[in-house]
Amino acid sequence: MSQNAALAREQAAPDTPVSDNSLPKVPLKTIFAMTFGFFGVNMAFSLQSSQMGRIFQTIGADPTKLGFFFLLPPLAGMVVQPLIGKYSDVTWNRFGRRMPYLIIGAPIAALVMILLPNAGSFGFGYASLAALLFGAIAILFMDLSSNVCMQPFKMIIGDMVNEDQKDLAWSWQQSYSNLGGVLATIFPFVLTWFGVSNVAAKGTVPLSVRLAFYIGAGILLLTSIYTIVSVKEYDPATYNRYHHVKAETKQKTASLWRLVKTAPRAFWEISFVQLFDWFAIQYLWTYGTGAIADNVWHTANAASAGYQAAGNWFGILSCIQSLAAVVWGFAVLSHTKPSQRKFWFRVSLVLGGAGMIWIYFIHSQWLLILPFCLIGICYLTMQTQAMSLFTESLNGKNEGAYLGLFNCGICLPQIIASLASFAIFPAIGKSMPGMLVIAGIALLLGAVSVSVIHPKLSAN
């Protein structure tokens, strides 16, 4: 037996017999190691989602054209994640199967996190094509590298965690992800409170935001290194035995198009539901700061102190959203039985839809805490239950490729939402709070569409 195989087998719980025909029980310390890294990865995504609209409007982007910039991240995800999944399925070397991609992706993601908030700091000029192009290219590369980091964390759960522990692992991963989001989204607010400037010259991103990205880049590197050092993946022979994959076929990889055509039914059913829920989340990211600035601070001027205060408060609300998600994840989802997955999926979308619509009617910054708690419950649950329901139908072959392709069901709705915004936004009087009502309606439609899912283990 190889050294990697021996180390991986040592991670099985000592009091649990290891069968040659099924995945062994994984001790909690190993599940922690393979999920905690998402803390750092989601700092990148949370800073991106909570501050991107603010950054681009600060450097001069037309609010009616924000959808163009929000097209780039999901396009990157649709390309990168299936390719990382496909090629990591057959990547076996001294560093493991999935970990080599994290080794490459983490430093690049950290570097681009440092560059992005400086889009207005290189003398390009307010609303200049050069500044906007720099920002667009930076956000594209940030998302490319962040997706390279994200995929290994998703795939090692499918590789190493059995069905009984899968809900626990996914809920831990998303809970640590949300904790990373908590830290990321409060950075600008906390730094401002400590005296760091939250305003800057016209066209320049405030120092509070730039420092938040620098700190996030460092934490992303540290948490990724912890996972790389702590998690030892199965070698090919051990993996094939646990997943019932014939050794002689391990190097044969079907094309991504072939995998799409032969995808399990759950792939299409869950992707249909995600068409609604990720459509809604895209509008929260795009219009959240502007909606709060309009409703509470009564301004649409991105250079005003009121708008920048709304940007900070959106970060705090995103933090509260993440805290609500963490509490929900540890208190409820980590104890979810496979038969309850559809039920909680549906409930979460109803709560999220109600929260989105509620924002439209609130003009007090403190009352906004309540709907964002509901959105937090929704955001965590819709991810964990979608992944659990989907991975029920996978058999170990091409698992990385399928998880990458499954991400297209997250990215495509975001692209559709961004394109649709060019028609919807003007049609509702360019109301950013109104766009969150549209998002809420989409989540309620998603709750209804959960009925189309026919999983193996959930009876609801």
C-alpha positions, 0 to 999 in steps of 0.5 A, a space after each residue: 500500500 502506498 504512503 498516501 493510501 496508508 495516511 488516508 486510511 489512518 484518517 478513518 475513525 479508529 473504532 470504525 471498521 474499514 470496508 473494502 467495499 464502501 467509504 469508511 467513516 471519516 473522523 471529525 478532525 478530518 472533516 474539519 480539515 477538508 471543510 475549513 479551507 472554505 473559510 478563506 475561499 469564501 472571503 474572496 467571494 464575499 468581498 467580491 459579491 458585497 463590494 463589487 457593485 460598490 467598486 464599479 460604481 465608485 470608479 464610474 460604472 453606469 448603474 444601468 450597465 452593472 449587469 455587464 460586470 456581473 456577467 464575468 464571474 459566472 462565465 468564468 465559473 462555467 468554464 473553469 469548474 467543469 475543466 478542473 473537475 474533469 482533469 482532476 479526476 485523472 490527476 494523481 501525483 505526490 500532492 494528491 488528486 484535487 490538491 494540486 489545483 488548490 496549490 496553483 489557484 490560491 496564490 493567484 487568487 490572493 494576488 488578484 484580490 490585491 489588484 481588484 480594489 485598486 482599479 481606480 488607483 492607477 490614474 486611469 480617470 473617473 469612468 474611463 474605459 481603462 479603469 473599467 476594463 482593468 476592473 473587469 479583467 481583475 474581477 474575471 481573473 479573481 473569479 477564475 482563480 477563486 473557482 480553481 480554489 473552490 473545486 478541490 474543497 467540493 470534490 474531496 467531500 465526494 471522494 472521501 465522505 460517506 452518505 451518512 456523513 455527507 450532510 454534516 460535511 456539506 453543512 460544515 463547509 457552508 458554515 465555515 464558508 459563511 463565517 469567512 463571509 462574516 469576517 470579509 463583509 464586516 472588514 470595511 465597517 470595522 476598519 472605518 470604525 477604527 479610523 481608516 478612511 471610508 471615502 476617497 477622491 472621486 473614482 478611487 476606492 476607499 482605503 477601508 475597502 482596499 485593506 479588506 481585500 488585502 487581509 482577505 488575500 492573506 487569510 485565503 492563503 493560510 487556510 488553503 495551506 492548512 487544508 493542503 497539509 492536513 488532508 491526505 487523499 486516497 491513492 487510485 487503487 484505494 479510491 477505486 475500491 471504495 467507489 466500485 470503479 474498475 481499475 482498468 477504466 480509471 484513465 478513460 475520461 468521457 468528454 464533458 459533452 458526453 457526460 452532460 448527455 448521460 447525466 443522472 436525472 437529478 442533475 437536470 431536476 436540481 438545475 431547474 430549481 437553481 435557475 430560480 434561486 441563483 437568479 435571485 441571489 444575483 440580484 441581491 449581489 448586484 442591487 443590494 447596496 443600491 437598494 439600501 442606499 435608496 431606501 435608508 440613505 435616500 441617495 443614488 450618488 455613488 460618490 456620496 458619504 451616504 452611499 458609502 455608508 450604505 455600502 458598509 451597512 450592506 457588508 454588516 447585513 451580509 455578515 448578519 446573513 452569514 451568522 444566521 446561516 452558520 447558526 442554522 447550519 450547525 443547529 439544523 442542517 448538520 442533523 438533517 437526515 437524507 429523507 428530509 433534504 427536499 423539505 428543508 430545501 423548499 422551506 429555505 426558498 420560501 423564507 428567502 423569498 419572503 426576506 427579499 420582498 420584505 426589504 422593499 418595504 423597510 426604510 430603517 437600517 436596523 429592521 433590515 436585520 430581520 429579512 437578511 437573517 431569512 436570506 442567510 438561512 435560505 442561502 446556506 440551505 439551498 447550497 447544502 441540500 442541492 449538493 447532497 441531493 445531487 451527490 446521491 446520484 453519483 457513483 464515483 466515476 467522473 465525480 469531479 467532472 460532474 460536480 464541475 458541470 453541476 456548477 453550471 446550474 449555478 452560473 447560468 442563472 446568474 448570467 440570465 439574471 444579468 442579461 434580463 436586468 437590462 430589460 427588467 431594471 428600466 421596466 420597473 423605473 430603475 428601482 433597485 429595491 424593486 429588483 429585490 422584489 423580483 428576486 423574492 418572486 424568483 425564490 418563491 417560484 423555486 420553492 414550488 419547483 422543488 417538487 420536480 426533484 426525484 432523489 433516491 433518499 428523500 421522501 418529501 
